[in-house]
Amino acid sequence: MRDSLQTLTISNPRLIADDPVVATSDRSNRYTFEYLPQLDGLRGVAVVLVIFAHTVLSANIANRWLVLFGPLGNLGVLLFLVLSGFLITRLLFTERQETNDVNLKAFYARRILRLLPALSVFLVVMLLLEKSRVIAPVSNWEFLACLLYARNFYGHSMALTHLWSLSLEEQFYLCWPLLLCALPVKWVFRTALIATCGIAVFRALAIHFDLLNLRQSIHDWRPYFRFDSFLIGACLALALASFPRLFDRIRSIMRGLPVGLLWVALLVWSMIGTRVNYCFFQSIQLILAIVLLAQLVVGEGRWSQRVFRHPVLRCLGKISYALYLWQQLFTLARPASWGTWPTFPVWLLPPLLLAAFSYHFIESPALRLKRRFEYVPHGALSVSGEPELWAAPGSA
């Protein structure tokens, strides 16, 4: 894991294109790239929320606690989606500005090398467990849907249901870079903002007038209901990239916001918001999330940045992709033949060990190969370590 900001170096003038890096401002108000370890910590918090929610849902506890804490898993998902949209858009838009183009082949090669190796190993293991009847039956078509990133449209098993968000993210990555390349630069931010608001309005109207069969939660997995989670992160990245003077203005606003109260508001709203106003629940959740992400990005010297830079959270963020893949087997999809073992917190050890193994022996070699396809922004600093922007985890 990257140890600190001291790992920044210019000895290798290459930017790890999918690292948690953001534009910051120097004295001339010109943007440069800098590694922000607190974004690793944000990933760590997000995956902890998912695992905590899945633990609660799989435990034999009172229903009122399930209703209260279960939705925190969806909050973890949302944080990943927003962060993913922010980071990818910032890097793609920088490439577009500097070269007047985006190398789509290199971009999709980076995505494949980042996501497919760990996912393939996970699916092979799950297939073997299914054929051995260790886990509940899963159709071959569902395995194929997961491999093709279509799990948010097809599949019913609990063992693989968490892969819906990986599919949703890849569908966003299939559409957004193409649109970003096709649009005039001056229209990119406007389009992202209009699309974000449009999806939010459509979702509110669909819920209010019951335009869809919303009793089936599958609509929460569909692009037309969830792409604004990525796009609102994209809007933040584009605002900073397109309007450099906004950096100091946003930073000034972030300094005056009560960060602790905002985090409390986000947690409380995530737990009870659907009962208060279901139509605008997710939109309000997104607004709170993007404000808090902006604070982590540009709010210098805040206590929350120090909290999210904690080594434990950063370590969890580093292995969060594989940790998310494997945790489902030991929580919601735990085979009945296992009985009551492993119980909490013993059951945490297997997914942690599998995630660490996956990161060091499966993902890291692919990440080294991935560097051949990186885009290097002009004057960017490189980061010692491995890239780790990964697909957002899902919540059953």
C-alpha positions in Angstrom: 0.0 0.0 0.0 1.2 3.5 -0.7 2.7 4.7 2.6 2.0 8.4 2.4 2.2 11.5 0.2 5.9 11.1 0.3 5.5 8.3 -2.2 4.8 10.9 -4.9 7.7 10.9 -7.4 8.6 12.3 -10.7 11.3 9.7 -11.4 8.8 7.9 -13.6 6.7 10.6 -15.3 3.7 8.3 -15.7 0.4 8.8 -14.0 -1.4 5.7 -12.8 -4.5 6.5 -14.7 -7.1 5.1 -12.4 -5.5 6.0 -9.1 -7.3 8.1 -6.6 -5.8 11.3 -7.9 -7.5 14.6 -8.4 -6.7 18.1 -9.7 -5.4 20.5 -7.2 -4.5 24.1 -7.6 -1.0 25.8 -7.3 -0.3 29.5 -6.9 -1.1 30.2 -10.5 -4.5 28.4 -10.1 -3.4 25.8 -12.6 -4.4 22.2 -12.0 -2.0 19.4 -11.4 -2.5 15.8 -10.2 -1.9 14.7 -6.7 -2.5 11.5 -4.9 -5.1 11.8 -2.1 -4.9 8.9 0.3 -8.3 9.9 1.9 -10.0 8.6 -1.2 -8.5 5.1 -0.5 -10.0 5.5 3.0 -13.4 6.4 1.5 -13.3 3.1 -0.4 -12.5 1.4 2.9 -15.5 3.0 4.6 -17.8 2.1 1.7 -16.9 -1.6 1.8 -17.2 -1.7 5.6 -20.7 -0.3 5.2 -21.6 -3.0 2.7 -20.2 -5.8 4.9 -21.8 -4.4 8.0 -25.2 -4.3 6.3 -24.8 -7.8 4.9 -23.9 -9.0 8.3 -27.0 -7.5 9.8 -29.2 -8.9 7.1 -27.8 -12.4 7.6 -28.1 -12.3 11.4 -31.0 -13.5 13.4 -32.0 -10.2 14.9 -35.1 -8.2 15.4 -36.7 -6.8 12.2 -36.5 -3.2 13.4 -32.7 -3.4 13.3 -32.8 -5.0 9.9 -34.9 -2.1 8.6 -32.6 0.5 10.3 -29.2 -0.8 9.4 -29.8 -2.8 6.2 -29.9 0.3 4.0 -26.3 1.2 4.9 -25.1 -1.3 2.4 -26.8 0.7 -0.4 -25.0 3.8 1.0 -21.7 2.0 0.6 -22.6 1.2 -3.0 -23.6 4.8 -3.7 -20.2 6.1 -2.3 -18.4 3.9 -4.7 -20.5 4.9 -7.7 -20.0 8.6 -7.0 -16.3 8.2 -6.5 -16.0 6.1 -9.6 -17.7 8.7 -11.8 -15.6 11.4 -10.4 -12.2 9.8 -10.9 -12.8 8.4 -14.3 -14.4 11.6 -15.7 -11.5 13.7 -14.4 -8.9 11.6 -16.1 -10.8 11.1 -19.3 -11.6 14.8 -19.6 -8.0 15.8 -19.0 -7.0 13.5 -21.8 -9.7 15.1 -24.0 -8.5 18.6 -23.2 -4.8 17.9 -23.8 -5.1 15.7 -26.9 -8.5 16.6 -28.2 -9.3 12.9 -28.1 -9.6 9.9 -25.8 -7.8 6.7 -26.6 -10.8 4.4 -26.1 -8.9 1.2 -26.9 -6.4 2.0 -24.1 -9.2 3.0 -21.7 -11.1 -0.3 -22.2 -7.9 -2.3 -22.0 -7.3 -0.7 -18.6 -10.8 -1.6 -17.5 -10.4 -5.2 -18.6 -7.1 -5.6 -16.8 -8.3 -4.0 -13.7 -11.6 -5.9 -13.2 -11.6 -9.1 -15.2 -8.8 -11.2 -13.6 -10.2 -11.1 -10.0 -13.8 -11.5 -11.2 -12.9 -14.4 -13.4 -11.2 -16.3 -10.6 -14.2 -15.6 -8.3 -16.6 -16.8 -10.9 -14.6 -20.0 -11.5 -14.5 -20.8 -7.8 -18.3 -20.1 -7.5 -18.9 -22.3 -10.5 -17.0 -25.2 -8.8 -18.9 -24.7 -5.6 -22.2 -24.7 -7.4 -21.4 -27.8 -9.4 -20.3 -29.4 -6.1 -23.7 -28.4 -4.6 -22.0 -26.4 -1.8 -24.0 -23.3 -2.7 -27.5 -22.9 -4.0 -28.0 -23.6 -7.7 -26.9 -21.0 -10.2 -27.7 -21.2 -13.9 -24.9 -21.2 -16.5 -26.7 -18.2 -18.1 -26.3 -16.3 -14.9 -22.6 -17.0 -14.8 -22.4 -15.8 -18.3 -24.4 -12.6 -17.5 -21.9 -11.9 -14.7 -19.0 -12.4 -17.0 -20.5 -10.1 -19.6 -21.5 -7.5 -17.0 -25.2 -7.9 -17.4 -26.1 -9.2 -13.9 -28.3 -6.1 -13.3 -30.6 -7.4 -16.0 -30.4 -11.2 -15.6 -30.0 -13.5 -12.6 -31.7 -14.6 -9.4 -29.1 -16.2 -7.2 -28.1 -14.7 -3.9 -24.5 -15.8 -4.4 -24.0 -13.5 -7.4 -26.5 -10.8 -6.8 -23.9 -8.4 -5.5 -22.4 -8.3 -9.0 -25.2 -6.1 -10.3 -23.2 -2.9 -9.5 -20.1 -4.1 -11.3 -22.4 -4.6 -14.3 -23.9 -1.2 -13.9 -20.5 0.5 -13.7 -19.2 -1.2 -16.8 -22.4 -0.2 -18.7 -21.6 3.4 -17.6 -18.0 3.0 -18.8 -19.3 1.7 -22.1 -21.5 4.8 -22.7 -19.9 7.8 -21.0 -16.4 7.8 -22.7 -18.1 7.6 -26.1 -20.3 10.5 -25.2 -17.4 12.5 -23.8 -15.5 12.0 -27.1 -18.4 13.0 -29.3 -19.5 16.1 -27.5 -17.8 19.5 -27.9 -15.7 20.2 -24.9 -17.9 23.2 -23.8 -21.0 20.9 -23.8 -19.6 18.1 -21.7 -20.4 19.6 -18.3 -23.8 20.9 -19.4 -24.7 17.5 -20.7 -23.6 15.7 -17.5 -25.6 18.2 -15.4 -28.7 17.9 -17.5 -28.5 14.1 -17.6 -28.0 14.0 -13.8 -31.1 16.2 -13.2 -33.1 14.3 -15.9 -32.6 10.9 -14.3 -33.4 12.3 -10.8 -36.6 13.8 -12.1 -37.6 10.6 -14.0 -37.0 8.5 -11.0 -39.1 10.8 -8.8 -42.0 10.8 -11.3 -41.8 7.0 -11.8 -42.0 6.5 -8.1 -44.7 9.1 -7.5 -47.0 7.9 -10.3 -46.0 4.2 -10.0 -45.0 4.1 -13.7 -43.1 0.9 -13.2 -43.5 -2.2 -11.0 -41.5 -0.6 -8.2 -42.3 -3.4 -5.8 -39.5 -5.3 -7.6 -36.3 -3.6 -6.5 -34.6 -4.5 -9.8 -35.2 -1.0 -11.1 -32.7 0.2 -8.5 -30.1 -1.7 -10.6 -31.0 -0.3 -14.0 -29.1 2.5 -15.8 -32.1 4.7 -16.1 -32.5 4.7 -12.3 -28.8 4.8 -11.3 -26.6 6.5 -13.8 -27.0 9.8 -12.0 -24.9 8.3 -9.2 -21.9 8.3 -11.6 -22.9 11.5 -13.3 -23.0 13.6 -10.2 -19.4 12.6 -9.5 -18.7 13.4 -13.1 -20.2 16.9 -12.6 -17.9 17.6 -9.8 -14.9 16.6 -11.8 -16.0 18.6 -14.8 -16.7 21.7 -12.8 -13.2 21.7 -11.4 -11.7 20.9 -14.7 -13.7 23.3 -16.8 -13.9 26.2 -14.4 -10.5 26.4 -12.6 -11.6 29.4 -10.5 -14.3 27.2 -8.9 -11.5 25.3 -7.1 -10.8 28.1 -4.6 -14.5 28.9 -4.3 -15.5 25.3 -3.6 -12.6 25.0 -1.2 -13.8 28.1 0.7 -17.3 26.7 0.9 -16.1 23.4 2.2 -14.1 25.0 5.0 -17.3 26.5 6.4 -19.4 23.4 6.3 -20.0 21.3 9.4 -18.5 18.1 8.1 -19.4 15.9 11.1 -23.1 17.0 10.9 -23.1 16.3 7.1 -21.8 12.7 7.7 -24.4 12.2 10.4 -27.1 13.5 8.1 -26.0 11.2 5.3 -26.1 8.1 7.6 -29.4 9.0 9.2 -31.0 9.9 5.8 -29.7 6.6 4.4 -31.4 4.7 7.2 -34.8 6.4 7.4 -35.1 8.5 4.2 -37.2 6.0 2.2 -39.9 6.3 4.9 -39.7 10.1 4.8 -39.7 10.8 1.1 -39.1 7.9 -1.2 -39.4 9.9 -4.4 -36.4 12.1 -3.7 -34.6 9.7 -1.3 -31.7 8.9 -3.6 -31.4 12.4 -5.0 -31.0 13.9 -1.5 -28.6 11.1 -0.7 -26.5 11.9 -3.8 -26.4 15.6 -2.9 -25.0 14.8 0.6 -22.5 12.3 -0.8 -21.1 14.7 -3.5 -20.7 17.5 -0.9 -18.8 15.2 1.3 -16.7 14.0 -1.6 -15.9 17.6 -2.5 -14.8 18.2 1.0 -12.5 15.2 0.9 -11.0 16.4 -2.4 -10.6 20.2 -1.8 -11.2 20.8 1.9 -7.7 21.2 3.2 -6.8 20.4 6.8 -10.2 19.0 7.9 -10.4 16.3 10.5 -12.3 14.1 8.2 -9.4 14.0 5.8 -7.2 12.8 8.6 -9.7 10.1 9.6 -10.0 8.8 6.0 -6.2 8.7 5.8 -6.1 6.1 8.6 -3.9 3.2 7.5 -6.6 0.6 8.3 -9.1 2.3 6.1 -6.6 2.8 3.3 -5.7 -0.9 3.5 -9.3 -1.9 3.3 -9.7 0.5 0.4 -6.8 -1.1 -1.4 -8.3 -4.7 -1.2 -11.9 -3.5 -1.4 -12.6 -4.9 -4.9 -11.7 -8.5 -4.0 -13.1 -8.1 -0.5 -16.4 -7.2 -1.9 -16.4 -10.1 -4.4 -15.8 -12.7 -1.6 -17.7 -11.3 1.3 -21.1 -12.3 -0.2 -20.2 -16.0 0.2 -19.7 -15.6 3.9 -22.7 -13.5 4.7 -25.9 -13.5 2.6 -25.0 -16.6 0.5 -23.5 -18.7 3.3 -24.3 -22.4 2.5 -26.7 -24.0 4.9 -24.4 -26.9 5.3 -22.0 -24.6 7.2 -24.5 -24.4 10.0 -23.8 -21.6 12.5 -20.0 -21.5 11.6 -18.3 -19.3 10.9 -19.9 -16.8 13.2 -19.2 -13.1 13.5 -16.4 -12.0 13.7 -14.7 -15.2 12.7 -16.3 -15.2 9.3 -14.4 -12.0 8.5 -11.1 -13.8 8.2 -11.8 -15.9 5.1 -12.9 -13.0 2.9 -10.1 -10.8 4.2 -7.5 -13.5 3.4 -9.0 -14.2 0.0 -9.0 -10.5 -0.8 -5.4 -10.0 0.2 -4.4 -13.1 -1.8 -6.4 -11.8 -4.8 -4.9 -8.3 -4.6 -1.2 -9.5 -4.4 -1.2 -12.5 -6.6 -4.1 -11.9 -9.1 -4.7 -8.2 -9.4 -1.2 -6.7 -8.9 0.3 -8.6 -11.9 -2.5 -7.4 -14.1 -2.1 -3.9 -12.8 1.5 -3.9 -13.8 0.5 -4.9 -17.3 -2.2 -2.2 -17.2 0.5 0.5 -17.0 1.2 -0.1 -20.7 -2.1 1.5 -21.5 -2.0 4.5 -19.2 -2.6 8.0 -20.3 -0.1 10.5 -18.9 -1.4 14.0 -18.3 1.0 16.7 -19.1 3.2 17.5 -16.1 1.5 14.9 -13.9 3.2 13.3 -11.0 3.3 9.5 -10.7 2.4 7.6 -7.6 4.5 4.8 -6.2 2.2 1.8 -5.8 -0.5 0.1 -7.7 -3.7 1.6 -9.2 -6.9 0.6 -7.6 -9.9 2.3 -9.0 -12.3 -0.5 -9.1 -15.9 -1.2 -9.8 -18.4 -0.2 -7.2 -19.7 -3.0 -5.0 -23.3 -3.9 -4.8 -25.7 -4.6 -2.0 -28.3 -7.3 -2.0 
